[in-house]
Amino acid sequence: MKLEELVNEVEGRQKETMKQLRHDYVKGMEDCKSGIYDKWFRYNRNDDGWSYDMGWMAQNEKTKNDSVRFLNCE
């Protein structure tokens, strides 16, 4: 594999990773607005749900949930 091909492959992976992080961040915000927290992201993402958590916490600064319903707790 040539260096240029390798660089292109790595850049492609980075773009996909950023797309996934943005999606998870927005999903965390949406779930917070709905009063839910989905643990699926913690167990099924390479970042252990970090981007989902960051979105959830950022939204909760405005929403201020007193209680939350957890999903995928098993």
Rosetta constraint file for C-alpha pairs under 8 A:
AtomPair CA 1 CA 5 HARMONIC 6.38 0.50
AtomPair CA 1 CA 6 HARMONIC 6.66 0.50
AtomPair CA 2 CA 6 HARMONIC 6.32 0.50
AtomPair CA 3 CA 7 HARMONIC 6.13 0.50
AtomPair CA 4 CA 8 HARMONIC 6.13 0.50
AtomPair CA 5 CA 9 HARMONIC 6.16 0.50
AtomPair CA 6 CA 10 HARMONIC 6.23 0.50
AtomPair CA 7 CA 11 HARMONIC 6.08 0.50
AtomPair CA 8 CA 12 HARMONIC 6.08 0.50
AtomPair CA 9 CA 13 HARMONIC 6.32 0.50
AtomPair CA 10 CA 14 HARMONIC 6.22 0.50
AtomPair CA 11 CA 15 HARMONIC 6.25 0.50
AtomPair CA 12 CA 16 HARMONIC 6.39 0.50
AtomPair CA 13 CA 17 HARMONIC 6.13 0.50
AtomPair CA 14 CA 18 HARMONIC 6.16 0.50
AtomPair CA 15 CA 19 HARMONIC 6.17 0.50
AtomPair CA 16 CA 20 HARMONIC 6.22 0.50
AtomPair CA 17 CA 21 HARMONIC 6.17 0.50
AtomPair CA 18 CA 22 HARMONIC 6.15 0.50
AtomPair CA 19 CA 23 HARMONIC 6.22 0.50
AtomPair CA 20 CA 24 HARMONIC 6.14 0.50
AtomPair CA 21 CA 25 HARMONIC 6.10 0.50
AtomPair CA 21 CA 51 HARMONIC 5.74 0.50
AtomPair CA 21 CA 52 HARMONIC 7.79 0.50
AtomPair CA 22 CA 26 HARMONIC 6.24 0.50
AtomPair CA 22 CA 51 HARMONIC 7.53 0.50
AtomPair CA 23 CA 27 HARMONIC 6.11 0.50
AtomPair CA 24 CA 28 HARMONIC 6.10 0.50
AtomPair CA 24 CA 41 HARMONIC 7.87 0.50
AtomPair CA 24 CA 49 HARMONIC 7.91 0.50
AtomPair CA 24 CA 51 HARMONIC 5.83 0.50
AtomPair CA 24 CA 52 HARMONIC 4.75 0.50
AtomPair CA 24 CA 55 HARMONIC 7.58 0.50
AtomPair CA 25 CA 29 HARMONIC 6.47 0.50
AtomPair CA 25 CA 51 HARMONIC 4.97 0.50
AtomPair CA 25 CA 52 HARMONIC 4.53 0.50
AtomPair CA 25 CA 53 HARMONIC 7.27 0.50
AtomPair CA 25 CA 54 HARMONIC 6.44 0.50
AtomPair CA 25 CA 55 HARMONIC 4.30 0.50
AtomPair CA 25 CA 56 HARMONIC 7.23 0.50
AtomPair CA 26 CA 30 HARMONIC 6.23 0.50
AtomPair CA 26 CA 52 HARMONIC 7.38 0.50
AtomPair CA 26 CA 55 HARMONIC 6.06 0.50
AtomPair CA 27 CA 31 HARMONIC 6.03 0.50
AtomPair CA 27 CA 52 HARMONIC 6.57 0.50
AtomPair CA 27 CA 55 HARMONIC 7.34 0.50
AtomPair CA 27 CA 56 HARMONIC 7.92 0.50
AtomPair CA 28 CA 32 HARMONIC 6.12 0.50
AtomPair CA 28 CA 37 HARMONIC 7.61 0.50
AtomPair CA 28 CA 51 HARMONIC 7.83 0.50
AtomPair CA 28 CA 52 HARMONIC 4.55 0.50
AtomPair CA 28 CA 53 HARMONIC 6.25 0.50
AtomPair CA 28 CA 54 HARMONIC 7.41 0.50
AtomPair CA 28 CA 55 HARMONIC 4.76 0.50
AtomPair CA 28 CA 56 HARMONIC 4.26 0.50
AtomPair CA 28 CA 57 HARMONIC 8.00 0.50
AtomPair CA 29 CA 33 HARMONIC 6.37 0.50
AtomPair CA 29 CA 52 HARMONIC 7.76 0.50
AtomPair CA 29 CA 55 HARMONIC 4.87 0.50
AtomPair CA 29 CA 56 HARMONIC 4.64 0.50
AtomPair CA 29 CA 57 HARMONIC 7.70 0.50
AtomPair CA 29 CA 58 HARMONIC 7.22 0.50
AtomPair CA 29 CA 59 HARMONIC 5.20 0.50
AtomPair CA 29 CA 60 HARMONIC 7.83 0.50
AtomPair CA 30 CA 34 HARMONIC 6.45 0.50
AtomPair CA 30 CA 56 HARMONIC 7.72 0.50
AtomPair CA 31 CA 35 HARMONIC 6.17 0.50
AtomPair CA 31 CA 36 HARMONIC 5.20 0.50
AtomPair CA 31 CA 37 HARMONIC 6.18 0.50
AtomPair CA 31 CA 38 HARMONIC 7.64 0.50
AtomPair CA 31 CA 56 HARMONIC 7.08 0.50
AtomPair CA 32 CA 36 HARMONIC 5.71 0.50
AtomPair CA 32 CA 37 HARMONIC 6.72 0.50
AtomPair CA 32 CA 56 HARMONIC 5.40 0.50
AtomPair CA 32 CA 57 HARMONIC 7.92 0.50
AtomPair CA 32 CA 59 HARMONIC 6.43 0.50
AtomPair CA 32 CA 60 HARMONIC 6.36 0.50
AtomPair CA 32 CA 63 HARMONIC 7.40 0.50
AtomPair CA 32 CA 65 HARMONIC 7.63 0.50
AtomPair CA 33 CA 59 HARMONIC 7.23 0.50
AtomPair CA 33 CA 60 HARMONIC 7.71 0.50
AtomPair CA 33 CA 63 HARMONIC 6.43 0.50
AtomPair CA 35 CA 65 HARMONIC 6.61 0.50
AtomPair CA 35 CA 67 HARMONIC 7.24 0.50
AtomPair CA 35 CA 68 HARMONIC 5.03 0.50
AtomPair CA 35 CA 69 HARMONIC 6.34 0.50
AtomPair CA 36 CA 68 HARMONIC 5.18 0.50
AtomPair CA 36 CA 69 HARMONIC 4.65 0.50
AtomPair CA 36 CA 70 HARMONIC 5.75 0.50
AtomPair CA 36 CA 71 HARMONIC 7.10 0.50
AtomPair CA 37 CA 68 HARMONIC 6.63 0.50
AtomPair CA 37 CA 69 HARMONIC 6.24 0.50
AtomPair CA 37 CA 70 HARMONIC 4.88 0.50
AtomPair CA 37 CA 71 HARMONIC 6.11 0.50
AtomPair CA 38 CA 70 HARMONIC 5.87 0.50
AtomPair CA 38 CA 71 HARMONIC 4.62 0.50
AtomPair CA 38 CA 72 HARMONIC 6.18 0.50
AtomPair CA 39 CA 43 HARMONIC 6.86 0.50
AtomPair CA 39 CA 49 HARMONIC 7.95 0.50
AtomPair CA 39 CA 70 HARMONIC 7.04 0.50
AtomPair CA 39 CA 71 HARMONIC 6.02 0.50
AtomPair CA 39 CA 72 HARMONIC 5.52 0.50
AtomPair CA 39 CA 73 HARMONIC 6.32 0.50
AtomPair CA 40 CA 44 HARMONIC 5.93 0.50
AtomPair CA 40 CA 71 HARMONIC 7.51 0.50
AtomPair CA 40 CA 72 HARMONIC 5.76 0.50
AtomPair CA 41 CA 45 HARMONIC 5.67 0.50
AtomPair CA 41 CA 48 HARMONIC 6.75 0.50
AtomPair CA 41 CA 49 HARMONIC 4.64 0.50
AtomPair CA 41 CA 52 HARMONIC 6.82 0.50
AtomPair CA 42 CA 47 HARMONIC 7.82 0.50
AtomPair CA 42 CA 48 HARMONIC 4.47 0.50
AtomPair CA 42 CA 49 HARMONIC 3.99 0.50
AtomPair CA 42 CA 50 HARMONIC 7.42 0.50
AtomPair CA 43 CA 48 HARMONIC 6.06 0.50
AtomPair CA 43 CA 49 HARMONIC 7.16 0.50
AtomPair CA 44 CA 48 HARMONIC 7.00 0.50
AtomPair CA 44 CA 49 HARMONIC 7.63 0.50
AtomPair CA 45 CA 49 HARMONIC 5.87 0.50
AtomPair CA 47 CA 51 HARMONIC 7.19 0.50
AtomPair CA 49 CA 53 HARMONIC 6.08 0.50
AtomPair CA 50 CA 54 HARMONIC 6.13 0.50
AtomPair CA 51 CA 55 HARMONIC 6.26 0.50
AtomPair CA 52 CA 56 HARMONIC 6.10 0.50
AtomPair CA 53 CA 57 HARMONIC 5.99 0.50
AtomPair CA 54 CA 58 HARMONIC 6.02 0.50
AtomPair CA 55 CA 59 HARMONIC 6.19 0.50
AtomPair CA 56 CA 60 HARMONIC 6.12 0.50
AtomPair CA 57 CA 61 HARMONIC 6.52 0.50
AtomPair CA 58 CA 62 HARMONIC 7.66 0.50
AtomPair CA 59 CA 63 HARMONIC 6.13 0.50
AtomPair CA 60 CA 64 HARMONIC 4.89 0.50
AtomPair CA 60 CA 65 HARMONIC 6.45 0.50
